[in-house]
Amino acid sequence: MDSMITKFFLSLLIPGLLVILFTRVTFNHIVGLVLTVALIAAAVYAGYTNTWFLYAVNAASLTAGFWYATNMYKRSKKAVIHEDE
């Protein structure tokens, strides 16, 4: 049972943080999302995520991370526009 609890908390945190990290590295929130989805798909294929509950938690974390990364991306674009003025 500890393994399921650990998988739950990691599924709750890691995908969202990865979207934010990849957005910061690539300077594009869409690319960050695509790279994170590819990593999650590889983990599912390898058998690390094996229940529908964990799929839903991963999706919720991806959504929250993408929302935050989109806001972060818009703020940085707005800051660049104001710097040019």
Secondary structure as a PSIPRED ss2 file (coil, helix, strand):
# PSIPRED VFORMAT (PSIPRED V4.0)

   1 M C   1.000  0.000  0.000
   2 D H   0.000  1.000  0.000
   3 S H   0.000  1.000  0.000
   4 M H   0.000  1.000  0.000
   5 I H   0.000  1.000  0.000
   6 T H   0.000  1.000  0.000
   7 K H   0.000  1.000  0.000
   8 F H   0.000  1.000  0.000
   9 F H   0.000  1.000  0.000
  10 L H   0.000  1.000  0.000
  11 S H   0.000  1.000  0.000
  12 L H   0.000  1.000  0.000
  13 L H   0.000  1.000  0.000
  14 I H   0.000  1.000  0.000
  15 P H   0.000  1.000  0.000
  16 G H   0.000  1.000  0.000
  17 L H   0.000  1.000  0.000
  18 L H   0.000  1.000  0.000
  19 V H   0.000  1.000  0.000
  20 I H   0.000  1.000  0.000
  21 L H   0.000  1.000  0.000
  22 F H   0.000  1.000  0.000
  23 T H   0.000  1.000  0.000
  24 R H   0.000  1.000  0.000
  25 V H   0.000  1.000  0.000
  26 T H   0.000  1.000  0.000
  27 F C   1.000  0.000  0.000
  28 N C   1.000  0.000  0.000
  29 H H   0.000  1.000  0.000
  30 I H   0.000  1.000  0.000
  31 V H   0.000  1.000  0.000
  32 G H   0.000  1.000  0.000
  33 L H   0.000  1.000  0.000
  34 V H   0.000  1.000  0.000
  35 L H   0.000  1.000  0.000
  36 T H   0.000  1.000  0.000
  37 V H   0.000  1.000  0.000
  38 A H   0.000  1.000  0.000
  39 L H   0.000  1.000  0.000
  40 I H   0.000  1.000  0.000
  41 A H   0.000  1.000  0.000
  42 A H   0.000  1.000  0.000
  43 A H   0.000  1.000  0.000
  44 V H   0.000  1.000  0.000
  45 Y H   0.000  1.000  0.000
  46 A H   0.000  1.000  0.000
  47 G C   1.000  0.000  0.000
  48 Y C   1.000  0.000  0.000
  49 T C   1.000  0.000  0.000
  50 N C   1.000  0.000  0.000
  51 T C   1.000  0.000  0.000
  52 W H   0.000  1.000  0.000
  53 F H   0.000  1.000  0.000
  54 L H   0.000  1.000  0.000
  55 Y H   0.000  1.000  0.000
  56 A H   0.000  1.000  0.000
  57 V H   0.000  1.000  0.000
  58 N H   0.000  1.000  0.000
  59 A H   0.000  1.000  0.000
  60 A H   0.000  1.000  0.000
  61 S H   0.000  1.000  0.000
  62 L H   0.000  1.000  0.000
  63 T H   0.000  1.000  0.000
  64 A H   0.000  1.000  0.000
  65 G H   0.000  1.000  0.000
  66 F H   0.000  1.000  0.000
  67 W H   0.000  1.000  0.000
  68 Y H   0.000  1.000  0.000
  69 A H   0.000  1.000  0.000
  70 T H   0.000  1.000  0.000
  71 N H   0.000  1.000  0.000
  72 M H   0.000  1.000  0.000
  73 Y H   0.000  1.000  0.000
  74 K H   0.000  1.000  0.000
  75 R H   0.000  1.000  0.000
  76 S H   0.000  1.000  0.000
  77 K H   0.000  1.000  0.000
  78 K H   0.000  1.000  0.000
  79 A H   0.000  1.000  0.000
  80 V H   0.000  1.000  0.000
  81 I H   0.000  1.000  0.000
  82 H H   0.000  1.000  0.000
  83 E H   0.000  1.000  0.000
  84 D H   0.000  1.000  0.000
  85 E C   1.000  0.000  0.000
